[in-house]
Structures are given as C-alpha cells and as structure tokens.
Amino acid sequence: MIKTPLCEMLGIEYPIFQGGMAWVADASLAAAVSNAGGLGIIAAMNSNGEQLAAEIRKAKELTDKPFGVNIMLMSPFAEEVAQTVVEEGIQVVTTGAGNPGKYMEKWLQAGIKVIPVIPSTALARRMEREGACAVVAEGGESGGHVGELTTMALVPQVCDAVNIPVIAAGGIADGRGIAASLMLGAVGVQVGTRFLVAKECTICQEYKDKVLKAKDIDTVVTGRRLGHPVRGLRNAFTREYSKKEWDSTIPDDELESLGGGVLRLAAREGDVSNGSVLAGQIAGMVTKEQPAAEMIKEMFTEAEELLGGASKWVK
Ligand code: TUI
C-alpha cells in the first residue's frame, strides 16, 4: 500500500487528486473518484454560486467521502463561488489560473484546507506564507492553462522551496508517473487527462474518442499572446486560433471572442473540430475507457510494484 501524509491530512485512501477540469469535472466524476478512495474535485469554472451549490449537493448525494472544489480565478464569478464553498461546508479548495491571496483569510477562517495549483517556486512560497496547507505543482505537460516549467524541473524545486506537502501534476497517467513523482519529493499526484475517459466522466463520447486516439505530439499551446496559454489537442479550432494569434492585424478582442464558448462546445456538444479539446501531453498514453476506481487501483498497484523493486539498480 502507498500511504503518504496527504492521505491522513485529507482522510483519503490513495494520495491522488482528480484535476478540476472545466466543463468536465462535475459531481459524477468527482464522486466516482472520491468513492474510489482518491480526492474528487468539482470544477467551479465559470459557474455562478447557485450553479456550483447545485453541483455540490449532487455530489453529496453520490458520496459520503471527502471531495473538493476547484476555483478558476479568472472566472467572472470567482468572488461569488469563493463564498459558496464556505456556505456549503466544502473542506478542500484547490485554485487555478491565478493568485487566490484575496480569498485566503475567509477560507482559512471557515476551516477550509486551501491547496493552490502553482506553476513556480515563487508562488508556492507565497501560498505557504498565506496559509496554504499544500500546493499542487503543475508542469506545462498538463492540459488546460499551463505554466512554463516541466513537471520534472518544477516538482523538486517546489519541494525544496516550501515546508508544506507538494502534489505533482502534469503528464501523470500511470504507476510510473506516480512512482516518479514520489521520487521527486511529492506526496501525491493530480491526474486530469486519464480521467477524461473514465466511465463516470460525462463529457461527449467524441471528446473521449479524440483523447483515446491522440498521439504523443498531438497537443498544442494556444493563447500565449493574450497571456493565457492553454494546452489542448490540435484541431481546426487550434489551427485557426494559432494563425490569427500570430497575425498582428488581428486585434486582441477578436482573439478573445474566438475563445468564447469553445470548451463547452467540445465537452458538452461534442464538436471536437471547432471546440477546444483540452488535454495534456500524456493523452497519447490514454487508450482505455474504465471506471475511475479501476484506473486508480491499476495506477497504484503499478506504482507499488515499481517502488518495491526500485532498489534493483542500487549495488
Ligand atoms: O488552471 C489550470 N488549468 C486550467 S484553467 C482552465 S479554464 C481557462 N480557459 C481559458 C483560458 C484560461 C483558462 C483550463 N485549465 N491549471 C492550474 C494552473 N494555474 N496552471 C497555471 C496556473 C497559474 C498561473 C499563474 C497559477 C497561478 C498564476 O499566478 C499568476 C499570478 O497572478 O501571480
């Protein structure tokens, strides 16, 4: 069995988070991961307070285990959902795509464990100072909003920079990724892309099929010009966006509007040509639809075998 301080801190069986993926991470997926012994996470993404509260209540009906909520700080409703998690008695909040500083005091007072997703040591240190109980160090291999560093370079540097537990994210989808993360100093992992094809994941089959068919080199990053780089699978949408992104005659607001509604289009309408199919570089290794519980068991059995035999190279 693999037990780390993260299990005890959060009351979970396996030290694994399911990423808070926008338009993907709903009550169904979060409850499945939590019921399997990991930490399921509902994505607040661009929901308002009322919509998030409804999703949280659904999850409470599906599981008695702890689950978290991810707050995407670029959301126009960030302020509102920051209050909803307090009112709904959520115990764990992860944040992404920004600095959660201004909400920290409120959350800590409510007894919420705050675990920001961070792309650098500077932000990790700052979050520790402001009261985070752990950080997710996410490398740019991940899908969605990405930082500059790779998981391999980021995780050990963050582990050295802070005294709180570190969870590794970006490019992890099997036991090898988990074992490697623990060797880099992390006490757990966050997995997104593999859970896209979980049976309990409610996105359109077209999205799942695109992930299942993806090869190692099929992701691209768009959105750098506007300062919000996002990784997803190459398609008609990313080709058009990339072309316009590097065309200086195209104004920023035209680019901005090109990105409106595209996540929902892919995930919920199944238009994987004109929508944005966010996924990480590890998509090439994701080839099997399974229940979330089976994925988690498989990953940890493999990690345990690898770590158990790790001394074979030590002479
Ligand atoms: O947040 C994510 N992944 C995401 S958010 C998202 S929704 C979205 N859609 C369109 C454009 C932008 C976002 C899809 N995927 N991962 C966690 C993450 N956080 N990665 C990088 C960061 C990050 C970046 C800058 C965290 C903090 C930060 O701080 C800057 C500052 O304000 O100091």
Boltz pocket constraint, residues with backbone or C-beta under 6 A from the ligand:
constraints:
  - pocket:
      binder: B
      contacts: [[A, 22], [A, 72], [A, 74], [A, 95], [A, 96], [A, 97], [A, 98], [A, 99], [A, 117], [A, 118], [A, 119], [A, 123], [A, 138], [A, 143], [A, 144], [A, 145], [A, 146], [A, 147], [A, 228], [A, 229], [A, 230], [A, 278]]
      max_distance: 6.0
